[in-house]
């Protein structure tokens, strides 16, 4: 999807923070994920409000849960004007999961 992780070092095992692409309303991204897909992600706080979104991955989740979140995120980003190839996120996840 052409997204960049927020952390410069290795990400935390329970949370992934992602930079919102330039020109995309990060608050709208978070809102639409919840409204359209019932997926809860957190936005940035203080100086990072609207600039990052945070995905928690604690507790029980599996590959299909992650694929659903990636697909929904890509669909909302596309709706908001971020260019991407349909299915790119799901394809990349499937490739990564098949290497385990």
Phi, psi and omega per residue, in radians:
X1 nan -0.101 -3.138
X2 1.324 0.456 -3.137
X3 -1.628 2.747 -3.125
X4 -2.082 2.347 3.063
X5 -1.195 2.577 -3.133
X6 -1.326 -0.701 -3.086
X7 -1.272 2.401 3.083
X8 -1.462 -0.579 3.100
X9 -1.638 -3.074 3.137
X10 -0.984 2.330 3.139
X11 -1.150 2.760 3.081
X12 -1.168 2.565 -3.111
X13 -1.172 -0.312 -3.093
X14 -1.923 0.036 -3.078
X15 -2.706 2.415 3.035
X16 -2.145 2.165 3.086
X17 -1.828 2.319 -3.049
X18 -2.175 2.386 3.074
X19 -1.274 2.378 3.061
X20 -1.326 2.300 -3.141
X21 -1.048 2.611 3.097
X22 -0.957 2.410 3.108
X23 1.471 -0.038 3.132
X24 -1.823 2.397 3.100
X25 -1.418 1.812 -3.098
X26 -1.094 -0.595 3.112
X27 -1.186 -0.661 3.108
X28 -1.187 -0.683 3.093
X29 -0.994 -0.884 3.133
X30 -1.058 -0.781 -3.127
X31 -1.086 -0.824 -3.105
X32 -1.183 -0.599 3.071
X33 -1.046 -0.706 3.109
X34 -1.244 -0.805 -3.085
X35 -1.168 -0.805 -3.021
X36 -1.481 -0.619 -3.012
X37 -2.143 0.022 -3.092
X38 0.988 0.625 3.084
X39 -1.824 2.168 -3.118
X40 -1.748 2.061 2.970
X41 -2.206 2.756 -3.137
X42 -1.769 2.513 3.025
X43 -1.492 -3.141 3.081
X44 -1.342 2.839 3.123
X45 -2.009 2.720 3.073
X46 0.902 -2.120 -3.079
X47 -1.127 -0.304 -3.104
X48 -1.751 0.076 3.115
X49 -1.022 2.184 -3.140
X50 1.394 -0.063 -3.079
X51 -1.864 -0.356 3.077
X52 -2.418 2.826 2.914
X53 -2.324 2.635 -3.014
X54 -2.126 2.267 3.118
X55 -1.910 2.085 3.082
X56 -1.553 2.465 3.063
X57 -2.383 1.203 3.082
X58 -1.997 2.722 3.118
X59 1.371 -2.710 -3.078
X60 -1.494 2.215 2.970
X61 -2.752 2.722 3.120
X62 -2.315 -3.043 -3.079
X63 -1.015 -0.703 -3.117
X64 -1.178 -0.601 3.051
X65 -1.085 -0.768 -3.127
X66 -1.165 -0.693 3.110
X67 -1.099 -0.695 3.123
X68 -1.085 -0.778 -3.137
X69 -1.139 -0.751 3.128
X70 -1.104 -0.776 -3.136
X71 -1.116 -0.797 3.127
X72 -1.086 -0.730 3.123
X73 -1.086 -0.766 3.122
X74 -1.112 -0.723 -3.140
X75 -1.105 -0.740 3.137
X76 -1.207 -0.736 3.098
X77 -1.041 -0.715 3.101
X78 -1.092 -0.769 3.103
X79 -1.018 -0.614 -3.115
X80 -1.487 -0.004 3.046
X81 1.858 0.068 3.112
X82 -1.422 2.153 -3.110
X83 -1.268 2.356 3.065
X84 -2.820 2.808 3.089
X85 -1.511 2.167 -3.140
X86 -0.941 2.326 3.112
X87 1.465 -0.039 -3.093
X88 -1.048 -0.759 -3.116
X89 -1.141 -0.786 -3.139
X90 -1.121 -0.752 3.122
X91 -1.067 -0.745 3.128
X92 -1.140 -0.705 3.127
X93 -1.142 -0.777 3.127
X94 -1.049 -0.710 3.108
X95 -1.101 -0.786 3.140
X96 -1.128 -0.729 -3.120
X97 -1.198 -0.549 -3.128
X98 -1.298 -0.221 3.136
X99 -1.525 -0.133 3.135
X100 -1.352 nan nan
